Amino acid sequence: MHILSCFWELNPLNLSVISEISREESILATKPDTVNEQTSGLLSRAKKYNPVTNKRGKVTWRRLLATAIFLVVVVAAIVFGFKYHNVQNRANELSSNPQAAAVAAVTQVTNEVGKLVALPANETPTLATVNDVTKLKGQTFFANAQNGDKVLIYTQAKIAVLYRPSIDKVINIAPLNIGNGTATTGSKTGQ
């Protein structure tokens, strides 16, 4: 221990630190008012510090804009992350249960078409999708059909509805004639 204290006393850097400390102690002892003024000035500057302001205490537009952009990015990331998580859960749920996926698709298309046209209320339709319009060329009901159109078939009410989801429009409504092997007879073109 004695060796360390000797080293401490002989080191020239430590001597300068000791002399600074002793000088500050003498200033504190002789001029307490000066010290209070100096410390109060430091405290007032410390109280005014705000990370969004500059040295004068005024808000800088750059910092305010940077803070606003940062907050918007964080909120957007949270919202998109939440939506992505929900979509992934829904996709996993539907892929594990194909019947639930089919019921969800029928319900979705029925709700969309129901906003445009009055549909039979007491019947769940059969949903079909037009995949190859060239195979349907000879049928008048599908004269204006395109690939991707949806067909709602109500067997009890004996009507068929051709719906185009891309433009959210009913293309055709026709009565069904199931007895003779053709899907529909006669058609009424939608506007």
C-alpha positions as CSV (number, residue, x, y, z in Angstrom):
1,M,0.0,0.0,0.0
2,H,2.9,2.3,0.9
3,I,4.4,1.8,-2.6
4,L,1.2,2.9,-4.4
5,S,1.0,6.0,-2.3
6,C,4.6,6.9,-3.1
7,F,3.9,6.3,-6.8
8,W,0.8,8.5,-6.6
9,E,2.7,11.3,-5.0
10,L,5.6,11.2,-7.4
11,N,3.6,11.0,-10.6
12,P,3.7,14.5,-12.2
13,L,0.2,14.2,-13.7
14,N,-1.3,13.4,-10.3
15,L,0.5,16.4,-8.8
16,S,-1.2,18.7,-11.3
17,V,-4.6,17.2,-10.5
18,I,-3.9,17.6,-6.8
19,S,-2.9,21.2,-7.3
20,E,-6.1,21.8,-9.3
21,I,-8.2,20.3,-6.5
22,S,-6.5,22.4,-3.9
23,R,-6.9,25.6,-5.9
24,E,-10.7,24.9,-6.3
25,E,-11.0,24.3,-2.6
26,S,-9.3,27.6,-1.8
27,I,-11.7,29.4,-4.2
28,L,-14.6,27.8,-2.6
29,A,-13.4,28.8,0.9
30,T,-12.7,32.4,0.0
31,K,-15.5,33.3,-2.5
32,P,-18.7,31.4,-1.8
33,D,-20.9,33.9,-3.7
34,T,-18.9,33.4,-6.9
35,V,-19.3,29.6,-6.7
36,N,-23.1,29.9,-6.2
37,E,-23.3,32.1,-9.2
38,Q,-21.3,29.7,-11.3
39,T,-23.3,26.6,-10.1
40,S,-26.6,28.4,-10.6
41,G,-25.6,29.2,-14.2
42,L,-24.8,25.5,-14.8
43,L,-28.0,24.4,-13.2
44,S,-30.1,26.8,-15.3
45,R,-28.5,25.6,-18.5
46,A,-29.0,22.0,-17.4
47,K,-32.7,22.6,-16.7
48,K,-33.2,24.1,-20.2
49,Y,-31.8,21.1,-22.0
50,N,-34.3,19.4,-24.2
51,P,-33.3,16.9,-27.0
52,V,-35.7,18.5,-29.4
53,T,-34.5,22.0,-28.9
54,N,-31.4,23.9,-29.9
55,K,-29.0,25.8,-27.4
56,R,-31.5,28.7,-27.1
57,G,-34.4,26.5,-26.2
58,K,-36.3,26.9,-29.5
59,V,-37.6,24.0,-31.4
60,T,-35.7,23.3,-34.6
61,W,-37.8,22.2,-37.5
62,R,-35.3,19.6,-38.5
63,R,-35.4,17.8,-35.2
64,L,-39.2,18.1,-35.0
65,L,-39.5,16.7,-38.6
66,A,-37.1,13.9,-37.8
67,T,-39.0,13.0,-34.7
68,A,-42.3,13.1,-36.5
69,I,-41.0,10.9,-39.4
70,F,-39.5,8.4,-36.8
71,L,-42.9,8.2,-35.0
72,V,-44.8,7.6,-38.3
73,V,-42.3,4.9,-39.4
74,V,-42.7,3.1,-36.0
75,V,-46.5,3.3,-36.0
76,A,-46.6,2.1,-39.7
77,A,-44.3,-0.8,-38.8
78,I,-46.5,-1.8,-35.9
79,V,-49.7,-1.6,-38.0
80,F,-48.2,-3.5,-40.9
81,G,-46.7,-6.1,-38.6
82,F,-50.0,-6.6,-36.9
83,K,-51.9,-6.9,-40.3
84,Y,-49.2,-9.3,-41.6
85,H,-49.6,-11.5,-38.5
86,N,-53.4,-11.6,-38.9
87,V,-53.1,-12.5,-42.6
88,Q,-50.7,-15.3,-41.8
89,N,-52.9,-16.7,-39.1
90,R,-55.9,-16.5,-41.4
91,A,-54.0,-18.2,-44.2
92,N,-52.8,-21.0,-41.9
93,E,-56.3,-21.4,-40.5
94,L,-57.9,-21.7,-44.0
95,S,-55.2,-24.0,-45.4
96,S,-55.7,-26.4,-42.5
97,N,-59.5,-26.5,-43.1
98,P,-60.4,-26.3,-46.8
99,Q,-64.2,-26.4,-46.1
100,A,-63.9,-23.3,-44.0
101,A,-62.1,-21.6,-46.8
102,A,-64.8,-22.5,-49.3
103,V,-67.5,-21.3,-46.9
104,A,-65.6,-18.1,-46.4
105,A,-65.3,-17.5,-50.2
106,V,-69.0,-18.1,-50.8
107,T,-69.9,-15.8,-47.9
108,Q,-67.5,-13.1,-49.2
109,V,-68.8,-13.2,-52.8
110,T,-72.5,-13.4,-51.6
111,N,-72.0,-10.3,-49.5
112,E,-70.4,-8.4,-52.4
113,V,-73.1,-9.3,-54.8
114,G,-75.8,-8.8,-52.2
115,K,-74.8,-5.1,-52.1
116,L,-75.5,-4.8,-55.8
117,V,-78.6,-7.1,-56.3
118,A,-81.3,-8.6,-54.1
119,L,-80.4,-12.3,-53.6
120,P,-82.5,-15.2,-52.2
121,A,-82.1,-15.0,-48.4
122,N,-82.9,-18.6,-47.4
123,E,-80.5,-20.3,-49.6
124,T,-76.7,-20.8,-49.7
125,P,-75.5,-20.7,-53.3
126,T,-73.0,-22.8,-55.0
127,L,-70.0,-20.8,-56.1
128,A,-68.1,-21.4,-59.4
129,T,-65.2,-19.6,-61.0
130,V,-64.8,-19.1,-64.7
131,N,-61.3,-20.5,-65.5
132,D,-61.5,-20.9,-69.3
133,V,-64.0,-18.8,-71.1
134,T,-63.3,-20.5,-74.4
135,K,-65.1,-23.7,-73.2
136,L,-68.3,-21.6,-72.5
137,K,-68.6,-19.9,-75.9
138,G,-71.8,-21.6,-77.0
139,Q,-73.8,-20.6,-73.9
140,T,-75.7,-17.2,-74.0
141,F,-75.4,-16.8,-70.2
142,F,-71.5,-16.7,-70.5
143,A,-71.4,-14.5,-73.7
144,N,-69.8,-11.5,-71.8
145,A,-67.9,-13.7,-69.3
146,Q,-64.2,-13.3,-68.6
147,N,-61.7,-15.5,-66.8
148,G,-61.9,-14.9,-63.1
149,D,-65.7,-14.1,-63.0
150,K,-67.7,-15.8,-60.3
151,V,-71.0,-17.6,-60.8
152,L,-73.5,-17.9,-57.9
153,I,-76.0,-20.7,-58.6
154,Y,-79.2,-20.8,-56.5
155,T,-80.8,-24.2,-57.2
156,Q,-83.9,-23.7,-55.1
157,A,-84.6,-20.1,-56.4
158,K,-83.5,-21.3,-59.9
159,I,-81.3,-18.3,-60.8
160,A,-77.7,-17.9,-61.6
161,V,-75.7,-14.7,-61.2
162,L,-72.5,-13.9,-63.1
163,Y,-70.3,-11.5,-61.1
164,R,-67.0,-9.8,-62.0
165,P,-65.0,-9.0,-58.8
166,S,-62.4,-7.0,-60.6
167,I,-64.9,-4.2,-61.3
168,D,-67.4,-5.1,-58.6
169,K,-70.3,-5.5,-61.1
170,V,-73.0,-8.0,-61.9
171,I,-72.6,-9.0,-65.5
172,N,-75.6,-11.3,-66.0
173,I,-78.6,-12.8,-64.1
174,A,-80.5,-15.7,-65.6
175,P,-83.1,-18.3,-64.6
176,L,-81.9,-21.8,-64.2
177,N,-83.3,-24.8,-66.1
178,I,-81.7,-27.8,-64.5
179,G,-84.0,-30.5,-66.0
180,N,-82.7,-30.6,-69.6
181,G,-78.9,-30.7,-68.9
182,T,-78.1,-27.1,-69.7
183,A,-77.1,-24.8,-66.9
184,T,-79.2,-21.9,-67.9
185,T,-81.7,-20.8,-70.4
186,G,-82.5,-17.2,-71.3
187,S,-80.5,-14.4,-69.7
188,K,-80.7,-10.8,-68.6
189,T,-77.6,-8.7,-69.0
190,G,-76.7,-6.5,-66.1
191,Q,-75.7,-2.9,-66.5
